[in-house]
Amino acid sequence: MRTEQDIRVALLERATELETTDAAPAPSPTGRRTRRLMPVGAAAATVAVVAAASALIATRHPNADPSVPGPPSPPHTSSAPRPNAPPSAKSTTLRWGFEIAPLAGYDVSRDTIEPKVQRGGFTQHGATGKPAGGTVSVYAPGAFDASKLSQGQPVTVNGRPGRFAVIVDPKSLEPSQPTSPGVLEPAVGWQYADDAWVVVQGNVIADNWDWSGKVPAQYLAAAQAVCLRAAEAVTIRRSGELLVAFHLGWLPPGLADERATFAPGPSVNYSSIGFGDGKPGDPRYANTDSGTALTAMRSTVGAPSSQGSDPDPRRKIAVNGHPGLIDDTSLDVVLGDGSRFDLLVDPLHAGMITQAQLLEIAQQTTFGPRLDDPATWLPATQALP
């Protein structure tokens, strides 16, 4: 059975697997770099979501089938006193600033928005196991250290200068282990504006290929060709909002959205929004899909351990009729369709967001009718109070 620690470990595991508003990602309201749970790229990330997610608490539509979360509706008014007034402004950061055109032989998608980078990816269509693919990262001006590509081979992407090189995947670096060498992968980077880069990187031609040693020329040529194809499929332009599978009717004051993840898949669906308050979060989660203060997420991944035989120290609760667990750093609830809603408080913020506030957030949260159909999900800015 999955405990709170299992969820946090899963976030870290997903971070090792995965890797702008006009022409660039918008700056966050707090100015902080957010974390990616997720990082390995879009379609690639969607595959990896299976290992990482959790789901949310449900408020039901009064006429809905009791086994399925109801569609978004006006926020439920809790009988408990509201701990604080709602925030006054909605997010303006959770909008896509790029598109990826179809790539023959690959599934493509966009999955993550952060203050200084947006990510997507591509995976080999129909492959089993760990398919070949890569991450597309669109960086805001100044956010990517182009010196990493300085020794690479010059290339041209859609008429703009770029470089091909084998470099360390930034999402493979462990913040708590600064001496970790990271994972080397082929990459193509190109500038879409002054000091603003798109980087396509990944294990693009073979499963588990080791790029740290002497690489045969034919493999380098093949990797470069795939990276260039993907890079040329990227267009920089505002193109709608990221979608999420829930509506938060209330949040404690002082929280601003930092990041969000959109990861629908054939077997697992997952969406999250991470929030910060200007204070630092636990560095162990700096490369994950979690916010520096609070993370809200819904997924099709299993029930919390209160529903099984394993002991769990968290207190049992009921939220709008659904069973769940709570302590100072987490709340999770099993919805009628078997999905989960989780609220995770960053460990360094334990006590800053109270259990009463976690309960209020959960009681004021509503859900679309079908987690397996992103067409029923909400634009991220409509998912906030």
Residue pairs with C-beta under 8 A, 6 or more apart in sequence:
1 302
1 303
1 304
1 305
1 307
1 308
1 309
1 310
1 312
2 54
2 301
2 302
2 303
2 304
2 305
3 304
3 305
3 310
3 312
4 312
4 314
4 325
4 327
4 329
4 330
4 332
4 344
6 305
7 54
7 330
7 332
7 342
7 344
8 285
8 344
10 51
10 52
10 53
10 54
10 301
11 37
11 38
11 52
11 285
11 288
11 289
11 290
12 284
12 285
12 288
13 51
13 52
14 37
14 38
14 39
14 45
14 48
14 49
14 51
14 52
14 53
14 288
14 289
15 35
15 36
15 37
15 38
15 39
15 171
15 287
15 288
15 289
16 171
16 172
16 174
17 40
17 44
17 45
17 48
17 51
18 36
18 37
18 38
18 39
18 40
18 41
18 44
18 45
18 48
18 111
18 121
18 135
18 171
19 36
19 39
19 40
19 41
19 44
19 45
19 119
19 121
19 135
19 137
19 169
19 170
19 171
19 172
19 201
19 202
20 26
20 97
20 98
20 118
20 138
20 140
20 236
21 93
21 95
21 97
21 238
22 97
22 237
22 238
23 97
23 192
23 193
23 196
23 236
23 237
24 97
24 138
24 139
24 140
24 141
24 193
24 196
24 236
25 97
25 113
25 114
25 115
25 116
25 117
25 118
25 138
25 139
25 140
25 143
26 92
26 93
26 95
26 97
26 115
26 140
27 93
27 115
27 116
27 140
28 34
28 93
28 114
28 115
28 256
28 257
28 258
28 276
29 91
29 93
29 256
29 257
30 256
30 258
30 276
30 277
30 278
31 115
32 115
32 258
32 276
32 278
32 292
33 114
33 115
33 116
33 286
34 114
34 115
34 258
34 259
34 274
34 276
34 291
34 292
35 114
35 258
35 259
35 274
35 281
35 285
35 286
35 287
35 288
35 289
35 290
35 291
35 292
36 112
36 114
36 119
36 171
36 259
36 261
36 287
36 288
36 289
37 52
37 261
37 272
37 285
37 287
37 288
37 289
37 290
38 45
38 48
38 49
38 52
38 111
38 112
38 261
38 263
38 288
38 289
39 45
39 112
39 119
39 135
39 171
39 287
39 288
39 289
40 48
40 121
40 135
40 171
40 202
41 111
41 119
41 120
41 121
41 122
41 133
41 134
41 135
41 136
41 137
41 202
42 100
42 108
42 109
42 110
42 111
42 112
42 119
42 120
42 121
42 122
42 135
42 136
43 106
43 107
43 108
43 109
43 120
43 121
43 122
43 123
43 133
44 121
44 122
44 123
44 131
44 133
44 134
44 135
44 202
45 109
45 111
45 112
45 119
45 121
45 135
45 261
45 263
46 109
46 111
46 123
46 263
46 264
46 265
47 123
47 131
47 265
49 263
49 265
49 268
49 269
49 270
49 299
50 265
50 267
50 268
50 301
52 270
52 289
52 301
53 263
53 268
53 270
53 272
53 297
53 299
53 300
53 301
54 297
54 298
54 299
54 301
54 332
54 340
54 341
54 342
54 344
55 297
55 298
55 299
55 300
55 301
55 332
55 334
55 335
55 339
55 340
55 341
55 342
55 371
56 245
56 246
56 296
56 297
56 298
56 332
56 333
56 335
56 339
56 340
56 341
56 342
56 343
56 362
56 365
56 367
57 319
57 320
57 322
57 324
57 331
57 332
57 333
57 335
57 341
57 343
57 362
57 363
57 365
58 69
58 70
58 319
58 320
58 322
58 333
58 335
58 336
58 341
58 365
58 366
58 367
59 69
59 70
59 73
59 76
59 249
59 320
59 363
59 364
59 365
59 366
59 367
60 66
60 69
60 70
60 320
60 321
60 336
61 70
61 71
61 73
61 366
61 369
62 70
63 70
64 70
64 71
64 369
65 336
66 336
67 336
67 337
68 336
68 337
68 369
68 370
69 335
69 336
69 337
69 339
69 366
69 367
69 368
69 369
69 371
70 366
70 367
70 369
71 366
71 367
71 368
71 369
71 376
72 247
72 366
72 367
72 368
72 378
73 366
74 249
75 247
75 249
75 250
75 364
75 366
75 385
76 249
76 320
76 363
76 364
76 366
78 359
78 360
78 363
78 364
80 356
80 359
80 360
80 363
82 250
82 360
83 252
83 354
83 356
83 357
83 360
84 252
84 253
84 357
85 253
86 250
86 251
86 253
86 385
87 251
87 253
87 254
87 255
87 384
87 385
90 381
90 384
90 385
91 256
91 257
91 380
91 381
91 384
92 381
93 113
93 115
93 257
94 113
94 241
94 242
94 257
94 260
94 273
94 379
94 380
94 381
95 113
95 238
95 240
95 241
95 242
95 380
95 381
96 110
96 113
96 118
96 238
96 239
96 240
96 241
96 242
97 118
97 138
97 236
97 237
97 238
97 239
98 110
98 118
98 120
98 136
98 138
98 198
98 234
98 235
98 236
98 237
98 239
99 110
99 234
99 235
99 237
99 239
100 108
100 109
100 110
100 120
100 122
100 136
100 230
100 233
100 234
100 235
101 108
101 233
101 234
101 235
102 108
102 233
103 122
103 229
103 230
103 233
105 124
105 125
106 122
106 123
106 124
106 125
106 133
106 230
107 122
107 123
107 124
107 125
108 120
108 121
108 122
108 233
109 120
109 121
109 122
110 118
110 119
110 120
110 242
110 262
111 119
111 120
111 121
111 261
111 262
111 263
112 118
112 119
112 120
112 259
112 260
112 261
112 262
112 289
113 242
113 259
113 260
113 380
114 258
114 259
115 140
115 258
115 259
116 139
116 140
116 143
117 137
117 138
117 139
117 140
117 143
117 144
118 137
118 138
119 135
119 136
119 137
119 138
120 135
120 136
121 133
121 134
121 135
121 136
121 202
122 133
122 134
122 136
122 230
123 131
123 132
123 133
124 131
124 132
124 133
129 207
130 207
130 208
131 207
132 202
132 203
132 204
132 205
132 206
132 207
132 226
133 202
133 203
133 204
134 185
134 200
134 201
134 202
134 203
134 204
134 226
134 227
134 230
135 169
135 171
135 200
135 201
135 202
136 198
136 199
136 200
136 230
136 231
136 234
137 144
137 198
137 199
137 200
137 201
138 192
138 198
138 234
138 236
139 196
139 197
139 198
139 199
140 196
141 193
141 194
141 195
141 196
142 195
142 196
143 196
143 197
144 189
144 196
144 197
144 199
146 189
146 195
146 197
148 165
148 167
148 168
148 189
149 162
149 163
149 165
149 167
149 187
149 189
150 163
151 165
152 163
152 164
152 165
152 167
152 189
153 163
153 164
153 165
153 224
154 161
154 162
154 163
155 162
155 163
155 164
155 188
155 190
155 224
155 228
156 162
157 188
157 190
157 198
157 228
157 231
157 232
158 190
158 231
158 232
160 190
160 191
160 192
161 190
161 191
162 188
162 189
162 190
162 191
162 231
163 188
163 189
163 190
164 186
164 187
164 188
164 224
164 227
164 228
165 186
165 187
165 189
166 184
166 185
166 186
166 187
166 211
166 215
166 220
167 184
167 185
167 187
167 201
168 181
168 182
168 183
168 184
168 185
169 182
169 183
169 184
169 185
169 201
169 202
170 182
171 287
172 180
172 182
172 183
173 180
173 182
173 287
174 180
174 287
175 283
175 284
175 286
175 287
176 283
176 284
184 211
184 212
185 201
185 202
185 203
185 204
185 211
186 201
186 202
186 204
186 211
186 220
186 223
186 224
186 227
187 199
187 200
187 201
187 227
188 199
188 200
188 201
188 224
188 227
188 228
188 230
188 231
189 197
189 198
189 199
189 200
190 197
190 198
190 231
191 197
191 198
192 198
192 236
193 236
198 231
198 234
198 236
200 227
200 230
200 231
200 234
201 227
203 209
204 223
204 226
204 227
204 230
205 219
205 222
205 223
205 226
206 219
209 219
240 379
241 379
241 380
241 381
241 382
242 260
242 262
242 379
242 380
243 262
243 271
243 374
243 377
243 378
243 379
243 380
244 260
244 262
244 271
244 272
244 273
244 298
244 377
244 378
244 380
244 383
245 269
245 271
245 298
245 367
245 368
245 371
245 374
245 377
245 378
246 271
246 296
246 298
246 341
246 365
246 366
246 367
246 368
246 378
246 383
247 365
247 366
247 367
247 378
247 382
247 383
248 273
248 296
248 361
248 364
248 365
248 383
248 384
248 385
249 364
249 365
249 366
249 385
250 360
250 361
250 364
250 385
251 275
251 361
251 384
251 385
252 353
252 357
252 361
254 277
254 278
255 275
255 276
255 277
255 293
255 294
256 275
256 276
256 277
257 273
257 274
257 275
257 291
257 380
257 384
258 274
258 275
258 276
258 291
258 292
259 273
259 274
259 289
259 291
260 271
260 272
260 273
260 274
260 380
261 270
261 271
261 272
261 289
261 297
262 271
262 374
263 269
263 270
263 271
264 270
264 271
264 372
264 374
264 377
267 300
268 299
268 300
268 301
269 299
269 300
269 339
269 371
269 372
269 374
270 297
270 298
270 299
270 300
270 301
271 297
271 298
271 299
271 377
272 289
272 290
272 295
272 296
272 297
272 298
273 291
273 295
273 296
273 297
273 380
273 383
273 384
274 289
274 290
274 291
274 292
274 294
274 295
275 291
275 292
275 293
275 294
275 295
275 296
276 291
276 292
276 293
277 292
277 293
277 349
277 352
279 292
279 293
279 348
279 349
279 352
280 292
280 348
281 290
281 291
281 292
281 293
281 346
281 348
281 349
282 346
282 347
282 348
285 346
289 295
289 297
290 344
290 346
291 346
292 346
292 349
293 345
293 346
293 349
293 352
293 353
294 343
294 344
294 345
294 346
294 349
294 353
295 342
295 343
295 344
295 346
296 341
296 342
296 343
296 361
296 365
297 341
297 342
297 344
298 339
298 340
298 341
298 342
298 367
298 371
299 339
299 340
299 342
299 371
300 338
300 339
300 340
300 371
300 372
301 340
302 340
303 334
303 338
303 340
304 312
304 324
304 325
304 332
304 333
304 334
304 340
305 311
305 312
305 325
306 312
306 314
306 316
306 323
306 324
306 325
307 323
307 334
312 325
313 327
314 325
314 326
314 327
314 330
315 325
315 326
315 327
316 323
316 324
316 325
317 323
317 324
317 325
317 326
317 331
317 333
317 359
318 324
319 331
319 333
319 359
319 362
319 363
320 362
320 363
322 333
322 334
322 335
322 336
323 333
323 334
324 331
324 332
324 333
324 334
324 362
325 331
325 332
326 355
326 358
326 359
327 355
328 345
328 350
328 351
328 355
329 344
329 345
329 346
329 347
329 350
330 342
330 343
330 344
330 345
330 358
331 342
331 343
331 355
331 358
331 359
331 361
331 362
332 340
332 341
332 342
332 343
333 340
333 341
333 362
334 340
335 341
335 367
337 371
339 371
341 362
341 365
341 367
343 358
343 361
343 362
345 352
345 353
345 358
364 385
368 376
368 377
368 378
369 376
370 376
